Every structure is written in C-alpha cells, then in structure tokens.
Amino acid sequence: MTAYVHDIGGAPVIIGAGLAGLMTALHLAPQPVVLLSRTPLGTDASSTLAQGGLAASLGEDDSPDLHLADTLAASDGLCNEEIARRVVEAVPHAVENLIRLGAPFDRALDGKLQLGLEAAHSRRRIVHAADATGHELFHALLAVVRRTRSITIMEGITALRLVVTEGNIVGLLAVLHGNVFALPTRRVVLATGGIGGLFCDTTNPLSSFGHGLALAACAGAELADLEFVQFHPTALDTERRPMPLISEAVRGEGAVLTDENGLRFLADTPGAELASRDVVARAIANQLAAGSRVYLDARQCLGQKFATRFPAVEGICKQAGIDPAVEPIPVRPAAHYHMGGVAVDAEGRSSVGGLWACGEVACTGLHGANRLASNSLAEAVATAAWVAASVAGTCAGWQWSRLPAMVPMRPDPSPIRQLVSNALGIVRDGKVLREAIGTLLPIAVGEMAAADPALVALLIAIAALRREESRGSHYRSDFPRRDAAALPSRLTLCTAFENAVALNWQASERSR
C-alpha cells in the first residue's frame, strides 16, 4: 500500500463535524485541532436535521432534579444516574454558552426563552429555534469555527482506520480523492453520529452507518448497549429517503395519531401520543402490520397556525402534496437515534488510550434503553466541554509505526439495508437474529465496500441476541418480558466474532 504521512504536529484529530465535533473543537481553542469531515461541512450531518430542540431545565417550575427524574424514567432502568445528573445540571449553562456563540433560540414576547413540551417530559423544557433547531445551531457554530484560527478543517476526507500500538492511538489512515494518507496523532475524538443509514427507513443521512463504531471496534475499543436503537414514531411516510421528520413537538402541541378510519388508537395508553418513543413506535408499527396507514392529525390543535409554529415541517409536507393545516399527515416509524455506542467514562475516554468519543457515537450511560426526547443535543453540548478538557490535558507528543498491510474500501451500507431492517427493526426475534448474524459475518470479514457497515450490524445483532428480554427500545417477541436483573451490556470485536463463529458452528451442526 502506498500512503504518505501528513504531519499535523501531533494535534488532536476530531473525526466528524456535526454539533458534537464543532463544540469539541471550539472548547479546545486556542489549542490547535484538526477537524475531519467526509463531506463539505453541513451537507451530511444528522445534527442539521434535528427539529425538536435541546432539553434544559430553564422554566420557573422546572429543575435539574425533575429533568433527571424524567431521564431515568425514560431509560427503563439502565441509565447511569451519576452521568445523567451531571449532564442535566450542566445543560442550562451550556445553553447560555450557545447563546453567546450566536444560537438563535426562540423567545417569548417577554424576551424569555420559549420552552416546548415533548414526549415523556413532565415540564416544558425544550429550547428550540422554530422547528429547525439542529440546522440553526449547526450554522451558528460553524460560523464561529470558521473564524477560529486554531481549528484546521479538512473536508471531503474519510477516516479508514485508527492505528494502534500497544493499546494506544498513534494515528489514523484516511482517504482523499482516492489517495490514502496517514495523520500521526496520539489523540483522536470520534464524533461521527449514529447508525440510521443501516436501515431502509431512517431520518438520518444514508451515509450514517456507524462509521465511528467500526473505527473504534477495529481499534479494540469496548462498545456498550448496541442493541438499543430508537425509532422515531413519526417520520413522513413517503418515498423520500432519508425520511423527513415530523417533530415530536407537533404532538407536544396536541396533534393526535389516528388510523386510516380516523380512530385515535393511543387514547387509552398512559401518556397517549406523548408516551415514550418506544411505546408510540410499537403502537404505530402494530397498526401498519395490520394493514392500516397511520396519520398525525394537527387540524384541531393547530389548524391554520401550523405554518407559523412549524414552518419547516409545513414546507416538508407541502413538498409531498400535503397541507397539514387541513389534512392529516401520513407517518411511520424510522430509525432515528442509537443509545449504544463506544463505551466512555465521564470525560469521554474509551478503553483505548488516546481515543475519545462524543455525541451519538458515544455511550455515556445517559440514555439507557430509551432516550428521552431532545436529550441528544443536550448530551452533545454538555459532554463536548468535558471531552475537550480531557484531550487538552493529555500529552501531545506522537510516534509513528508501520502502516497496516490492508486498508478497507470506502464503506457502502446499501447492500445490507434490507437485511438489517428485517432483523433489527422495532420487533426482533432470536431465530431471525441468528440467521442475520450468519449472513453478516462473512461480509464483515471480507473486502467488499459493505464490510464495515456489516461489521456494525453484526455487533448490534449479537448484542440484541444476547439481551433475552424486552426493555425500552429493544423488543424481543420471543422474550417479551422485562428482566429486572439484566444489566447494561458490553462487547468488543473479539468477543463479537467469538459469538458469531460459535453461532455459525452450532447452525452447521444442526443442519447435518
């Protein structure tokens, strides 16, 4: 393999330029940092698609304790309470910092921040910028990043592998215009987002296949809670991919879910349309499985005010030929957020020396089995400061070793999307999971472009098979009950392959 070494003076490298990556880079200033983005900034980040907002206890009737209680309840027993308390206590200050950086949050007539309500929150605490919070936040921060001289932005670059020597990061391999090169560094931050692109129905960019998870797994990092994938209940049910999101805030304003006959099928469910996302998503999936379409009806609660309150959603609907002021919106669940990720400590450090993770790619323990709405942006802006402080306090020296003998191809998840959707959807089954693992293993260890996406899907499938219970976003039709003794899960690439090989051997023995 021919590759050249690009000397960056041992500066830390952040892989991923969404909200988590931008915030981490800004917190590192004035220390030099390199920010890698596989596309032009802002064109392929989940952050820019976030509509709802950021959860923070800013209301007079609210407190971090109440925010914590809602977070713990939504997590279905697997939340790390210590981390959760630290996050909810830090978020109000983080919101103040975002405002200083230019975040255009909506305000009421009295000048106070306007707070919205979303599912499973006991108070109005969602800070938003109309219904395009992620987009507005991202571009406000991007403007500051571009003005910050200590941040070197490298666009159009895909990280291929982390290089590890004796359990520590020594650099990474990347590709630009077909040319492979190495960046020597002892400090790498993964901020690569989620895994929605592994599924046919997703609100994420189609390229979001779990890139950071593949990098971390191949570097030997421990991964956590991979089986917990959140499906947003209300994506716009059209042919468009990724699927446009119909913000949960629409239900927060009183919109209701109905079947094709106008029957409100969640009326008797505790919390109704604002029950936790896993409950609402499964209820909709059951309606779809029975052959009925599902609609979100905002005619009574918003009507002609819809365009004023939700201009982005109204625009999305109008593009699909739907006027939400006078007709219901067809919706269906879509893969939206991954609660699992790279296992990290309170400072974002992984089990590999010199490797941190921030944002959706990390598993801090905040979300447990089910993320509380709008806690994702809250987590990103709170933890970015802690990650940056940890990175800044780590030695900047570096060494280089021999390059790996083989570099993977640019990843392409499209060949495995249907398989992943069938096996790892809202309702899972042990037999289907075992069959999927058998199919994914040879792809994951091969040299095709689908290898890294298949590797991530394999890891998730093994984690899902090992959790023999139903909890939060993870529902097993063959284990429909919750196991009170079940704990957060941990997995490495080595143990995953051992599991997969053993399952394949058992399957071959049964077939004889």
C-alpha positions as CSV (number, residue, x, y, z in Angstrom):
1,M,0.0,0.0,0.0
2,T,1.3,3.5,-0.9
3,A,0.5,6.2,1.5
4,Y,2.1,9.4,2.6
5,V,2.3,10.9,6.1
6,H,0.8,14.3,6.6
7,D,2.5,15.9,9.6
8,I,0.0,17.8,11.8
9,G,2.4,18.3,14.7
10,G,0.6,15.8,16.9
11,A,-2.5,18.0,17.1
12,P,-5.7,16.1,18.2
13,V,-8.0,15.0,15.4
14,I,-11.8,15.1,15.6
15,I,-13.5,12.7,13.2
16,G,-16.9,14.1,12.4
17,A,-18.1,17.7,12.0
18,G,-21.7,17.7,13.4
19,L,-22.7,19.5,16.5
20,A,-20.6,17.3,18.8
21,G,-17.5,17.7,16.7
22,L,-17.8,21.5,16.3
23,M,-18.4,22.0,20.0
24,T,-15.4,19.9,21.0
25,A,-13.2,21.8,18.5
26,L,-14.4,25.2,19.9
27,H,-13.8,24.1,23.5
28,L,-10.2,23.1,22.6
29,A,-9.4,26.6,21.3
30,P,-6.8,28.1,21.3
31,Q,-5.1,24.7,21.2
32,P,-4.6,23.5,17.6
33,V,-7.0,20.8,16.4
34,V,-7.8,19.1,13.1
35,L,-11.5,18.6,12.2
36,L,-12.2,15.9,9.6
37,S,-15.5,15.9,7.6
38,R,-16.2,13.3,4.9
39,T,-18.4,15.8,3.0
40,P,-18.5,19.6,2.8
41,L,-19.5,20.9,6.2
42,G,-23.2,20.9,6.9
43,T,-24.2,18.6,3.9
44,D,-24.3,15.2,5.6
45,A,-24.8,15.6,9.4
46,S,-27.6,14.4,11.5
47,S,-27.3,17.5,13.7
48,T,-28.7,19.7,10.9
49,L,-31.8,17.5,10.7
50,A,-32.8,17.9,14.3
51,Q,-36.1,19.7,14.5
52,G,-37.3,19.4,18.1
53,G,-34.6,21.1,20.2
54,L,-32.5,20.8,23.3
55,A,-33.8,19.8,26.7
56,A,-32.8,22.0,29.6
57,S,-34.4,22.8,32.9
58,L,-34.8,26.6,32.5
59,G,-38.5,27.1,33.4
60,E,-39.6,28.5,36.7
61,D,-41.5,25.3,37.5
62,D,-38.6,23.1,36.5
63,S,-35.3,21.9,38.0
64,P,-32.4,19.5,37.2
65,D,-33.9,17.1,39.6
66,L,-37.2,16.9,37.6
67,H,-35.2,16.6,34.3
68,L,-33.2,13.8,35.9
69,A,-36.3,12.0,37.1
70,D,-37.8,12.1,33.5
71,T,-34.5,10.9,32.1
72,L,-34.3,8.0,34.5
73,A,-37.9,7.0,33.8
74,A,-37.5,7.0,30.0
75,S,-34.2,5.0,30.2
76,D,-36.2,2.0,31.6
77,G,-33.8,1.2,34.4
78,L,-30.4,1.3,32.5
79,C,-29.5,4.9,32.9
80,N,-26.2,5.8,34.7
81,E,-27.7,8.2,37.3
82,E,-24.4,9.8,38.1
83,I,-23.7,10.8,34.5
84,A,-27.3,11.8,34.0
85,R,-27.3,14.2,36.9
86,R,-24.0,15.7,35.7
87,V,-25.5,16.3,32.3
88,V,-28.8,17.8,33.3
89,E,-27.0,20.1,35.8
90,A,-24.6,21.2,33.1
91,V,-27.1,21.9,30.3
92,P,-28.5,25.2,31.4
93,H,-25.0,26.7,31.4
94,A,-24.3,25.1,28.0
95,V,-27.4,26.8,26.7
96,E,-26.1,30.2,27.9
97,N,-22.8,29.4,26.1
98,L,-24.6,28.6,22.9
99,I,-26.5,31.9,23.1
100,R,-23.1,33.7,23.4
101,L,-21.9,31.8,20.3
102,G,-24.9,33.1,18.4
103,A,-27.6,30.4,18.7
104,P,-30.9,31.9,17.7
105,F,-33.3,30.3,20.1
106,D,-36.9,31.3,20.0
107,R,-38.1,33.7,22.7
108,A,-41.5,34.7,24.1
109,L,-42.8,38.3,24.0
110,D,-41.3,39.0,27.4
111,G,-37.8,38.1,26.0
112,K,-37.5,34.8,27.9
113,L,-36.6,31.6,26.1
114,Q,-39.7,29.9,24.7
115,L,-39.9,26.3,26.0
116,G,-41.7,23.5,24.3
117,L,-43.1,20.1,25.5
118,E,-42.1,16.7,24.1
119,A,-42.9,13.1,25.0
120,A,-42.2,11.8,28.5
121,H,-41.1,15.3,29.8
122,S,-43.1,16.4,32.8
123,R,-42.3,20.1,32.1
124,R,-41.9,22.4,29.2
125,R,-38.1,22.4,28.8
126,I,-37.3,22.1,25.1
127,V,-35.3,25.1,23.9
128,H,-35.8,25.4,20.1
129,A,-35.2,27.6,17.1
130,A,-38.6,27.3,15.3
131,D,-38.6,23.6,14.1
132,A,-35.1,23.6,12.7
133,T,-33.0,23.7,15.9
134,G,-30.2,21.5,14.7
135,H,-29.8,23.4,11.4
136,E,-29.7,26.8,13.2
137,L,-27.4,25.6,15.9
138,F,-25.0,24.0,13.4
139,H,-24.7,27.0,11.2
140,A,-24.2,29.4,14.2
141,L,-21.4,27.2,15.5
142,L,-19.9,26.7,12.0
143,A,-19.6,30.4,11.6
144,V,-17.6,30.6,14.8
145,V,-15.5,27.6,13.9
146,R,-14.5,29.1,10.5
147,R,-13.3,32.2,12.4
148,T,-11.3,30.3,14.9
149,R,-7.7,30.1,13.6
150,S,-6.7,27.2,15.8
151,I,-9.1,24.9,14.0
152,T,-8.0,23.3,10.8
153,I,-10.9,22.0,8.8
154,M,-10.2,19.1,6.3
155,E,-13.3,18.4,4.2
156,G,-14.0,15.5,1.8
157,I,-11.9,13.1,3.9
158,T,-13.0,9.7,5.1
159,A,-11.2,8.1,8.0
160,L,-10.5,4.5,7.2
161,R,-8.7,3.0,10.2
162,L,-7.3,4.1,13.6
163,V,-3.7,3.0,14.0
164,V,-3.0,1.5,17.5
165,T,0.3,0.4,19.0
166,E,0.4,-1.4,22.4
167,G,-3.2,-0.3,23.1
168,N,-2.7,3.4,22.3
169,I,-3.7,5.5,19.4
170,V,-0.7,6.6,17.3
171,G,-2.6,7.9,14.2
172,L,-5.2,7.3,11.6
173,L,-5.4,6.4,8.0
174,A,-7.7,8.5,5.7
175,V,-8.5,8.9,2.1
176,L,-9.0,12.0,-0.1
177,H,-9.7,11.7,-3.8
178,G,-8.5,8.1,-3.8
179,N,-5.2,8.9,-2.1
180,V,-4.6,7.2,1.2
181,F,-2.6,9.2,3.8
182,A,-1.7,9.0,7.5
183,L,-2.2,11.6,10.2
184,P,0.1,10.9,13.2
185,T,-1.5,11.8,16.5
186,R,-1.9,10.4,19.9
187,R,-5.4,12.0,20.4
188,V,-8.5,11.2,18.4
189,V,-12.1,12.1,19.1
190,L,-14.9,10.2,17.4
191,A,-17.9,12.5,16.7
192,T,-19.3,10.5,13.8
193,G,-23.0,10.3,14.7
194,G,-25.3,7.4,14.5
195,I,-26.3,4.2,12.6
196,G,-29.6,5.1,10.9
197,G,-28.2,4.6,7.4
198,L,-28.1,0.8,8.1
199,F,-31.9,0.8,7.8
200,C,-34.3,1.3,4.9
201,D,-36.5,3.7,6.9
202,T,-34.4,6.3,8.6
203,T,-34.4,10.0,9.4
204,N,-30.5,10.0,9.4
205,P,-28.3,10.7,6.4
206,L,-27.9,7.5,4.4
207,S,-24.2,7.5,5.0
208,S,-24.6,7.3,8.8
209,F,-23.9,3.6,9.1
210,G,-21.9,3.6,12.4
211,H,-18.6,4.7,10.9
212,G,-17.2,5.6,14.4
213,L,-18.3,2.3,15.8
214,A,-16.4,0.4,13.1
215,L,-13.3,2.5,13.7
216,A,-13.5,2.0,17.4
217,A,-14.2,-1.7,17.2
218,C,-11.3,-2.4,14.9
219,A,-9.1,-0.4,17.3
220,G,-10.1,-2.8,20.1
221,A,-12.4,-0.4,22.0
222,E,-15.2,-1.6,24.2
223,L,-18.7,-0.9,23.0
224,A,-21.9,-0.6,25.1
225,D,-25.6,-1.1,24.8
226,L,-25.5,-1.5,21.0
227,E,-28.9,-3.3,20.9
228,F,-30.8,-0.1,21.8
229,V,-31.9,1.6,18.6
230,Q,-34.6,4.3,18.9
231,F,-37.2,4.5,16.2
232,H,-38.8,7.9,15.9
233,P,-42.6,7.3,15.7
234,T,-43.5,10.0,13.2
235,A,-41.4,10.2,10.1
236,L,-43.2,11.4,7.0
237,D,-44.5,8.3,5.2
238,T,-43.4,8.9,1.6
239,E,-40.8,7.5,-0.7
240,R,-38.2,10.2,0.2
241,R,-35.0,8.9,1.9
242,P,-33.8,9.9,4.4
243,M,-37.3,10.3,5.7
244,P,-38.3,13.8,6.8
245,L,-39.0,14.0,10.5
246,I,-42.4,15.3,11.8
247,S,-41.1,16.7,15.1
248,E,-42.4,15.3,18.3
249,A,-43.1,18.9,19.2
250,V,-46.1,18.7,16.9
251,R,-47.6,16.1,19.3
252,G,-46.5,18.3,22.1
253,E,-48.9,20.9,20.8
254,G,-51.7,18.5,20.8
255,A,-51.6,16.6,17.5
256,V,-53.1,13.1,17.7
257,L,-52.4,9.8,15.9
258,T,-55.2,8.0,14.1
259,D,-55.7,5.1,11.8
260,E,-57.0,5.4,8.3
261,N,-60.6,5.5,9.7
262,G,-59.8,8.4,12.0
263,L,-59.7,6.3,15.2
264,R,-57.3,7.6,17.8
265,F,-55.7,4.3,18.8
266,L,-53.5,5.6,21.6
267,A,-56.3,7.3,23.5
268,D,-56.2,4.7,26.3
269,T,-52.4,4.4,26.5
270,P,-50.8,6.1,29.5
271,G,-49.3,9.3,28.1
272,A,-51.2,8.7,24.8
273,E,-49.3,10.4,21.9
274,L,-46.7,11.7,24.4
275,A,-45.8,8.3,25.8
276,S,-42.2,7.2,25.5
277,R,-41.0,6.8,21.9
278,D,-40.7,3.0,22.1
279,V,-44.3,2.7,23.2
280,V,-45.6,5.0,20.4
281,A,-43.4,3.5,17.7
282,R,-44.5,-0.1,18.5
283,A,-48.2,1.0,18.6
284,I,-47.8,2.5,15.1
285,A,-45.9,-0.5,13.9
286,N,-48.7,-2.7,15.0
287,Q,-51.2,-0.6,13.0
288,L,-49.0,-0.8,9.9
289,A,-48.6,-4.6,10.3
290,A,-52.4,-4.9,10.4
291,G,-52.6,-3.2,7.0
292,S,-53.7,0.3,8.2
293,R,-51.9,3.5,7.4
294,V,-51.3,5.9,10.3
295,Y,-51.8,9.7,10.3
296,L,-50.8,12.6,12.6
297,D,-53.7,15.0,12.8
298,A,-53.0,18.6,13.8
299,R,-56.1,20.1,12.4
300,Q,-57.8,20.7,15.7
301,C,-54.9,21.8,17.8
302,L,-53.1,24.0,15.2
303,G,-55.0,24.3,12.0
304,Q,-54.0,27.5,10.2
305,K,-51.4,28.2,12.9
306,F,-49.3,25.2,11.8
307,A,-47.2,27.1,9.3
308,T,-46.3,29.7,11.9
309,R,-45.4,27.2,14.6
310,F,-43.7,24.6,12.4
311,P,-42.6,26.3,9.1
312,A,-40.0,23.6,8.3
313,V,-42.4,20.7,8.8
314,E,-45.1,22.6,6.8
315,G,-42.6,23.0,4.0
316,I,-41.8,19.3,4.0
317,C,-45.4,18.4,3.9
318,K,-46.2,20.8,1.1
319,Q,-43.4,19.3,-1.0
320,A,-45.2,15.9,-0.6
321,G,-48.5,17.5,-1.6
322,I,-49.9,17.6,2.0
323,D,-51.4,20.6,3.7
324,P,-51.1,19.9,7.4
325,A,-53.5,22.7,8.3
326,V,-56.4,21.0,6.6
327,E,-55.4,17.3,6.3
328,P,-53.7,14.6,8.4
329,I,-50.0,13.7,7.8
330,P,-49.1,10.1,6.9
331,V,-46.4,8.8,9.3
332,R,-44.5,5.7,10.1
333,P,-41.5,4.9,12.5
334,A,-38.0,5.3,11.3
335,A,-34.5,4.5,12.7
336,H,-33.6,7.7,14.4
337,Y,-31.1,7.5,17.3
338,H,-28.6,5.0,18.7
339,M,-28.5,4.9,22.5
340,G,-25.5,2.5,22.3
341,G,-22.0,3.3,21.2
342,V,-18.4,3.5,22.2
343,A,-18.2,2.9,26.0
344,V,-16.8,6.0,27.6
345,D,-16.1,7.4,31.0
346,A,-17.3,10.7,32.4
347,E,-14.6,12.5,30.4
348,G,-15.4,10.7,27.1
349,R,-12.4,8.4,27.2
350,S,-12.7,5.0,25.6
351,S,-10.9,1.8,26.7
352,V,-8.2,2.6,24.1
353,G,-5.6,5.1,25.1
354,G,-5.9,8.3,23.2
355,L,-9.4,7.6,21.9
356,W,-12.4,9.7,23.0
357,A,-16.0,9.7,21.7
358,C,-18.6,12.5,21.9
359,G,-22.2,12.8,20.8
360,E,-24.3,9.9,19.4
361,V,-21.3,7.6,18.7
362,A,-20.6,7.6,22.4
363,C,-22.4,5.6,25.1
364,T,-22.1,7.7,28.2
365,G,-25.0,5.9,30.0
366,L,-27.3,8.9,29.9
367,H,-29.9,7.3,27.7
368,G,-30.1,3.8,28.9
369,A,-32.6,1.7,27.0
370,N,-34.6,4.6,25.6
371,R,-33.5,8.2,25.0
372,L,-35.7,11.0,26.5
373,A,-36.7,13.4,23.7
374,S,-34.2,16.2,23.0
375,N,-31.6,14.8,25.4
376,S,-29.3,14.1,22.5
377,L,-28.4,17.7,21.7
378,A,-28.2,18.3,25.5
379,E,-25.7,15.5,25.9
380,A,-23.6,16.7,22.9
381,V,-23.2,20.3,24.1
382,A,-22.6,19.2,27.8
383,T,-20.1,16.4,27.2
384,A,-18.1,18.2,24.5
385,A,-16.7,20.5,27.1
386,W,-15.6,17.6,29.2
387,V,-14.1,15.7,26.3
388,A,-12.2,18.8,25.2
389,A,-10.8,19.4,28.7
390,S,-9.6,15.7,28.8
391,V,-8.0,15.9,25.4
392,A,-6.3,19.2,26.2
393,G,-4.8,17.7,29.4
394,T,-3.3,14.8,27.6
395,C,0.3,14.7,26.2
396,A,0.5,16.0,22.6
397,G,3.7,14.1,21.6
398,W,3.4,11.4,19.0
399,Q,5.2,8.5,17.4
400,W,4.6,6.6,14.2
401,S,4.6,3.0,13.3
402,R,4.3,0.9,10.2
403,L,1.1,1.3,8.2
404,P,-1.4,-1.6,8.2
405,A,-1.0,-4.0,5.3
406,M,-4.5,-3.6,4.1
407,V,-6.8,-0.6,4.1
408,P,-10.6,-1.0,3.7
409,M,-12.7,0.3,0.9
410,R,-14.9,3.4,1.3
411,P,-18.0,2.0,3.1
412,D,-21.3,1.4,1.4
413,P,-24.2,0.2,3.6
414,S,-26.8,-0.2,0.8
415,P,-26.3,-4.0,0.2
416,I,-27.3,-4.9,3.8
417,R,-30.1,-2.4,4.5
418,Q,-33.0,-4.8,3.9
419,L,-31.3,-7.5,6.0
420,V,-30.7,-5.1,8.9
421,S,-34.3,-3.7,8.6
422,N,-35.8,-7.2,8.8
423,A,-33.6,-8.4,11.7
424,L,-33.1,-5.3,13.8
425,G,-36.3,-3.4,13.5
426,I,-38.9,-2.4,16.1
427,V,-39.8,-6.1,16.9
428,R,-36.9,-8.6,17.0
429,D,-36.8,-12.4,17.2
430,G,-34.0,-14.8,18.1
431,K,-34.3,-17.0,15.1
432,V,-34.1,-14.1,12.7
433,L,-31.2,-12.5,14.6
434,R,-29.2,-15.8,14.4
435,E,-29.8,-16.0,10.7
436,A,-28.8,-12.4,10.2
437,I,-25.5,-13.0,12.1
438,G,-24.7,-15.9,9.9
439,T,-25.2,-13.8,6.8
440,L,-23.4,-10.7,8.1
441,L,-20.2,-12.5,9.4
442,P,-18.6,-13.3,6.0
443,I,-19.5,-9.9,4.7
444,A,-18.0,-8.2,7.8
445,V,-14.6,-10.0,7.4
446,G,-14.5,-9.6,3.6
447,E,-13.1,-6.9,1.4
448,M,-16.3,-5.5,0.0
449,A,-17.5,-1.9,0.5
450,A,-20.2,-3.3,2.7
451,A,-17.7,-4.8,5.2
452,D,-17.6,-2.0,7.8
453,P,-21.4,-1.5,7.7
454,A,-21.9,-5.3,8.0
455,L,-19.5,-5.3,10.9
456,V,-21.5,-2.6,12.8
457,A,-24.8,-4.5,12.0
458,L,-23.2,-7.8,13.2
459,L,-22.2,-6.2,16.5
460,I,-25.7,-4.8,17.0
461,A,-27.3,-8.1,16.1
462,I,-25.1,-10.0,18.6
463,A,-25.9,-7.5,21.3
464,A,-29.6,-7.9,20.5
465,L,-29.4,-11.7,20.6
466,R,-27.6,-11.7,23.9
467,R,-30.2,-9.5,25.6
468,E,-33.0,-12.0,26.2
469,E,-35.6,-9.6,27.4
470,S,-37.7,-6.6,26.2
471,R,-36.7,-3.3,27.6
472,G,-37.0,0.3,26.2
473,S,-36.4,0.4,22.5
474,H,-35.3,-3.3,22.4
475,Y,-38.3,-5.6,22.0
476,R,-37.9,-9.4,21.6
477,S,-41.1,-11.2,20.5
478,D,-39.6,-14.4,21.9
479,F,-38.7,-12.7,25.2
480,P,-41.5,-10.1,25.7
481,R,-41.0,-9.6,29.4
482,R,-38.5,-7.3,31.2
483,D,-35.8,-9.0,33.2
484,A,-35.2,-6.9,36.3
485,A,-31.8,-8.4,36.8
486,A,-30.5,-7.5,33.3
487,L,-27.6,-5.0,33.2
488,P,-26.0,-2.7,30.7
489,S,-24.2,-4.7,28.0
490,R,-20.6,-4.6,26.9
491,L,-19.0,-6.0,23.8
492,T,-15.7,-6.0,21.9
493,L,-14.9,-7.0,18.4
494,C,-13.1,-10.1,19.7
495,T,-16.0,-11.3,21.8
496,A,-18.4,-10.5,19.0
497,F,-16.5,-12.6,16.5
498,E,-16.3,-15.5,19.0
499,N,-20.1,-15.3,19.5
500,A,-20.7,-15.2,15.7
501,V,-18.4,-18.1,14.9
502,A,-19.9,-20.2,17.7
503,L,-23.4,-19.5,16.4
504,N,-22.4,-20.4,12.9
505,W,-20.8,-23.7,14.1
506,Q,-24.0,-24.6,16.1
507,A,-26.1,-23.9,13.0
508,S,-23.9,-26.1,10.8
509,E,-24.0,-28.9,13.4
510,R,-27.9,-28.7,13.5
511,S,-28.1,-28.9,9.7
512,R,-26.1,-32.1,9.4
